Amino acid sequence: MIETAKSIAGRLFRGRTAAGEVKSGGVLAALSQLGGPSWGGLGTEAIIRDAYVGNVIAHKAVRIVSEGAASLRWETSHQGARALLARPNPEQSFDKFMEMAFIHLLVSGNAYLESVSLADETAPKAMFLLRPERVRAIADGRGWTEAWAYRAGGTERAILRGEGASPLLHLKLPHPGDDVYGLSPLAAARKSIDLFNKSADWAKALLDNSARPSGALVYGKDGSWLTPDQFDRLKDELERAHSGPGNAGRPLLLEGGLDWKPMSLSPAEMDFLAAKDSAAREIALAVGVPPMLLGIPGDNTYSNYREANKSLWRETIIPLVQRTSSELSNWLSQHFEETVKITVDLDAVPALSEDRERLWRRVESAGFLTDDEKRKMLGLAPQGARS
């Protein structure tokens, strides 16, 4: 027979008189629903703390994309821009500079590059990265950004856009709901990040408690009840000798008809591992990394690791790099007051070697094409052209 909520409440809740005597009669039951879920913030500092620093899947996914994008060979024929690509500032090489820029872009949705020029010159002599969480856009009456405020060391300085070349290049990922700031893929995966982190917290707390779930001490199978003194003594004993990680695993001596009844759900009942793997997969997909490359089980989208790696480059890294190189080219062209074209050598990507060789064979076998037409299809300059 299935007990009703009223009969269960009748067994568990009985009133007590002021003198402490058990009083049977009225039934008191508090039935309530669980509150709504609590999610973490979407600000850059919260994402850095909970995702890049506090979540292994998010951290590794961002590192895979940023390191891959920065490892490519960036090229330009412009002498001044070539010097910046060789050494953007005294503290960083270009690959380290771009790696951090891509980390800022993926974690915050925004990356800020500031140029430094000599007095009375527009050509930049160095480039520096600004921390996204310290940058605040200042808009004019029309809503367009006219300056940026950068906070560091307890002070805030203004960076004016000016009429000519802007001293600040703002790289951002598309955000359809914001005209000023970009959207981080980790912000879109915020709920999955919280689920993954809370799963780890739950497992750690369970281990601290010697892998023992919570439960209830049941007394009174024969209809008897604990006196107030007995109840207070049992409560004090539990708090003193059996609470906290230091007492985990300590045996509980049950006497006088007490019985232990586990109350929390087991990991199997919660589908704990499946939920954690699902959250990890969603985090990886938000950043654009195939879950297979992160060792997440249960993903059979790609037939093998090679196809997954190829997908990473074609669908995530290459579009990100090409968009960035285009914006960097336009920005530097304004500073040098002449066309600057920055390209990325994709022929050096090992993951695309098979596709590249297949294209070369197909172009080579096309006898109806001229040599210059073949070179154009391969992305090469015509014969005799100067770079």
C-alpha positions in Angstrom: 0.0 0.0 0.0 1.3 3.5 -0.9 1.2 6.0 2.0 -0.4 9.3 1.4 1.4 12.6 2.2 -1.1 13.0 5.1 -0.3 9.6 6.6 3.4 10.2 6.3 3.1 13.6 8.0 1.0 12.0 10.7 3.8 9.6 11.5 6.6 12.2 11.4 5.1 15.4 12.9 3.4 15.6 16.3 3.0 18.6 18.5 4.6 19.1 21.9 3.2 20.9 24.8 5.1 23.6 26.7 6.1 21.0 29.3 7.6 18.8 26.6 4.9 16.1 26.5 4.1 14.4 23.3 0.7 15.5 22.0 -1.1 13.6 19.3 -3.9 15.1 17.5 -3.2 17.8 14.9 -1.1 17.1 11.9 1.5 19.6 10.7 3.2 19.1 7.4 5.3 21.6 5.3 5.3 20.7 1.7 7.2 23.0 -0.6 8.7 22.9 -4.1 12.4 23.4 -4.8 13.4 26.9 -5.5 14.6 28.1 -8.9 18.2 27.3 -10.0 20.9 29.8 -9.3 23.3 30.6 -12.1 26.7 32.4 -12.1 27.3 35.8 -13.6 28.1 36.6 -17.2 30.7 39.3 -16.5 34.3 38.8 -17.6 35.7 38.4 -14.1 33.1 35.8 -13.2 33.8 33.9 -16.5 37.5 34.0 -15.8 37.0 32.6 -12.3 34.5 29.9 -13.0 35.4 28.9 -16.5 39.0 29.6 -17.5 40.4 29.1 -14.0 37.8 26.8 -12.5 36.7 24.5 -15.3 39.1 22.1 -16.9 37.0 21.6 -20.1 36.6 25.4 -20.7 40.3 26.0 -20.0 41.5 23.3 -22.3 39.1 24.2 -25.1 40.2 27.9 -25.0 43.9 26.9 -24.9 43.5 24.5 -27.9 41.9 27.3 -30.1 44.2 30.1 -28.9 47.5 28.2 -29.2 46.5 26.8 -32.6 45.6 30.3 -34.0 48.7 31.9 -32.6 51.0 29.1 -34.0 50.3 30.1 -37.6 52.7 32.1 -39.6 51.4 35.7 -40.0 53.0 37.5 -43.0 53.0 40.9 -44.6 55.0 42.7 -47.2 54.8 46.1 -45.4 58.1 46.9 -43.7 56.6 48.8 -40.7 53.9 46.2 -40.1 56.5 43.4 -40.5 58.5 44.9 -37.6 55.3 44.7 -35.4 54.7 41.1 -36.4 58.2 40.3 -35.4 58.1 42.0 -32.0 54.8 43.8 -31.0 56.4 45.0 -27.7 59.5 44.5 -25.7 57.7 42.0 -23.4 56.1 39.6 -25.9 56.8 37.8 -29.1 54.1 37.9 -31.7 52.8 34.4 -31.1 52.5 35.0 -27.3 50.9 38.3 -28.0 48.3 36.8 -30.3 47.7 33.8 -28.1 46.7 36.1 -25.2 44.6 38.2 -27.6 42.6 35.1 -28.6 42.3 34.1 -25.0 40.8 37.5 -24.2 38.5 37.1 -27.2 37.2 33.7 -26.3 36.9 34.4 -22.5 35.5 37.9 -22.7 34.2 38.2 -26.2 36.4 41.3 -26.5 40.1 41.9 -27.1 41.7 45.4 -27.0 45.0 46.2 -28.8 46.5 49.6 -28.1 49.1 51.1 -30.4 52.0 53.3 -29.1 53.6 55.9 -31.4 56.4 58.4 -31.1 55.4 62.1 -30.7 54.1 63.7 -34.0 54.0 60.3 -35.7 51.1 58.1 -36.6 53.0 54.9 -37.4 52.8 52.6 -34.4 56.1 51.4 -32.8 54.5 48.9 -30.5 51.2 47.2 -29.6 50.0 46.2 -26.2 47.0 44.2 -25.0 44.5 45.7 -22.5 42.7 43.6 -20.0 39.0 43.4 -21.2 37.5 43.6 -17.7 39.3 46.9 -17.2 38.0 48.6 -20.3 34.8 50.6 -20.4 33.4 52.1 -23.6 32.3 55.8 -23.5 29.5 56.5 -26.0 28.4 59.8 -27.5 24.9 61.1 -27.9 24.3 58.8 -30.9 25.4 55.7 -29.1 28.7 55.4 -30.9 31.9 54.8 -29.0 34.0 57.9 -28.9 36.5 56.9 -26.2 37.5 54.1 -23.8 38.3 54.3 -20.2 41.0 51.9 -18.9 41.3 51.2 -15.2 44.6 50.0 -13.7 46.5 50.7 -10.6 43.7 52.5 -8.9 43.5 55.1 -11.7 41.5 55.4 -14.9 42.8 57.0 -18.1 40.8 57.9 -21.2 41.8 56.7 -24.7 40.2 59.0 -27.3 39.2 57.6 -30.7 40.2 60.8 -32.4 39.6 61.9 -36.0 42.3 59.8 -37.6 43.5 56.3 -36.9 42.1 55.0 -33.6 44.8 54.2 -31.0 42.7 51.2 -30.0 41.6 48.2 -32.0 38.5 46.5 -30.5 38.2 42.9 -31.6 34.9 41.4 -30.6 32.8 38.3 -31.3 29.3 39.0 -32.7 26.6 39.9 -30.2 23.2 40.6 -31.7 22.0 42.2 -28.5 24.8 44.6 -27.9 26.2 47.3 -30.2 29.4 47.9 -28.1 30.6 44.7 -26.6 31.1 41.1 -27.9 29.6 37.9 -26.7 31.9 35.3 -25.1 31.2 31.6 -26.1 31.7 30.7 -22.5 29.0 33.1 -21.5 26.6 31.2 -23.8 27.8 28.0 -22.1 27.4 29.5 -18.6 24.7 27.0 -17.4 26.7 24.0 -18.6 29.8 25.4 -16.8 27.8 25.7 -13.6 26.4 22.2 -13.9 29.9 20.8 -14.5 31.4 22.7 -11.6 28.6 21.9 -9.2 29.0 18.2 -10.1 32.6 18.4 -9.1 31.7 20.2 -5.8 29.1 17.6 -5.0 31.6 14.8 -5.6 34.3 16.5 -3.5 31.8 17.0 -0.6 30.8 13.4 -0.8 34.4 12.3 -0.6 35.0 14.6 2.3 32.2 12.8 4.0 33.8 9.4 3.4 31.5 8.9 0.4 28.6 8.6 2.7 25.3 10.2 1.7 23.1 12.1 4.2 20.2 10.4 5.8 17.9 10.4 8.8 17.8 8.7 12.2 14.4 7.0 12.6 13.0 6.3 16.1 9.7 5.0 17.3 8.8 2.0 15.3 6.8 0.7 18.2 5.0 4.1 18.6 7.3 5.5 21.3 8.9 8.9 21.1 12.1 10.5 22.3 11.9 12.8 25.3 13.1 16.3 24.9 16.2 15.6 26.9 17.0 12.5 24.8 16.4 14.5 21.6 18.7 17.3 22.6 21.4 14.8 23.7 21.3 12.9 20.4 21.5 16.2 18.4 24.5 17.4 20.4 26.2 14.0 20.0 25.7 14.1 16.2 27.0 17.7 15.8 30.0 17.1 18.1 31.2 13.6 17.0 29.8 13.0 13.5 29.8 16.3 11.6 32.4 17.7 9.3 35.1 16.1 7.1 37.3 15.3 10.1 34.7 12.9 11.4 33.9 11.3 8.1 33.7 7.5 8.3 33.4 7.5 12.1 31.0 4.7 13.1 27.7 5.7 14.5 26.5 3.7 17.5 22.8 3.3 17.3 20.8 2.2 20.4 17.4 2.3 21.8 15.6 1.4 18.5 17.3 4.0 16.3 17.6 3.2 12.6 19.6 4.9 9.9 17.8 5.7 6.6 19.7 7.2 3.7 17.9 10.1 2.1 20.0 11.6 -0.7 20.1 10.2 -4.2 23.0 8.1 -5.4 25.1 9.2 -8.4 23.5 6.4 -10.5 20.0 7.7 -9.5 20.9 11.2 -10.5 22.5 10.0 -13.8 25.5 11.9 -12.4 28.2 10.9 -14.9 25.9 11.3 -18.0 24.9 14.8 -16.8 28.5 15.9 -16.3 29.6 14.5 -19.7 26.7 16.3 -21.4 27.7 19.6 -19.7 31.3 19.1 -20.8 30.2 18.4 -24.4 28.2 21.6 -24.5 31.1 23.7 -23.2 33.4 22.3 -25.8 30.9 22.9 -28.6 30.3 26.5 -27.5 34.1 27.2 -27.9 34.1 25.3 -31.2 36.3 22.3 -30.2 35.0 18.8 -31.1 34.4 16.9 -27.9 36.5 14.0 -29.1 39.7 16.2 -28.9 39.0 16.8 -25.2 38.5 13.1 -24.3 34.8 13.4 -23.6 33.1 10.0 -24.0 29.9 9.4 -25.9 30.5 11.5 -28.9 30.4 9.7 -32.2 30.1 12.6 -34.6 33.5 12.1 -36.1 34.8 8.8 -37.4 38.3 9.4 -36.0 40.5 11.9 -34.3 41.9 13.1 -37.6 38.5 14.2 -38.9 37.8 15.9 -35.6 41.1 17.8 -35.8 40.4 18.9 -39.3 37.0 20.1 -38.3 38.5 22.2 -35.5 40.8 24.0 -37.9 38.2 24.5 -40.7 35.2 25.5 -38.6 36.8 27.3 -35.7 40.5 28.4 -35.9 40.8 29.4 -39.6 37.6 31.6 -39.6 38.8 33.3 -36.3 42.3 33.9 -37.7 41.1 35.3 -41.0 38.6 37.6 -39.4 41.3 38.9 -37.0 44.0 39.3 -39.7 41.5 41.3 -41.8 40.7 43.7 -38.9 44.3 44.0 -38.0 45.2 44.9 -41.6 42.5 47.6 -41.8 43.6 49.1 -38.5 47.3 49.2 -39.4 46.5 50.6 -42.8 45.0 53.6 -41.1 48.1 54.1 -38.9 50.6 53.8 -41.7 48.4 55.7 -44.1 48.9 53.1 -46.8 47.6 49.6 -47.6 48.8 46.9 -45.2 47.7 43.4 -45.9 48.4 40.7 -43.3 47.9 37.1 -44.4 48.2 33.8 -42.7 50.0 30.8 -44.2 47.5 28.0 -44.1 49.8 25.6 -46.0 51.7 25.0 -42.8 48.7 23.5 -41.0 49.4 19.8 -40.7 45.7 19.0 -40.2 44.9 20.3 -43.7 47.8 18.6 -45.5 45.6 15.8 -47.1 43.1 18.3 -48.4 45.9 20.5 -49.8 47.6 17.6 -51.6 44.3 16.5 -53.1 43.7 20.1 -54.4 47.2 20.2 -55.9 46.7 16.9 -57.7 43.3 18.1 -59.1 44.7 21.4 -60.3 47.8 19.8 -61.8 45.6 17.4 -63.8 43.5 20.3 -65.2 45.4 20.7 -68.5 42.9 23.3 -69.8 44.1 25.8 -67.2 47.1 28.1 -67.7 49.9 28.2 -65.1 48.7 31.5 -63.7 45.1 30.2 -63.4 46.4 27.2 -61.5 48.4 29.4 -59.2 45.4 31.6 -58.6 43.3 28.6 -57.6 46.1 27.6 -55.1 46.2 31.1 -53.6 49.6 31.9 -55.2 50.6 35.1 -57.0 51.0 35.0 -60.8 54.4 34.2 -62.2 56.6 37.2 -62.2 54.5 39.1 -59.8 56.2 40.9 -56.9 54.9 40.3 -53.3 
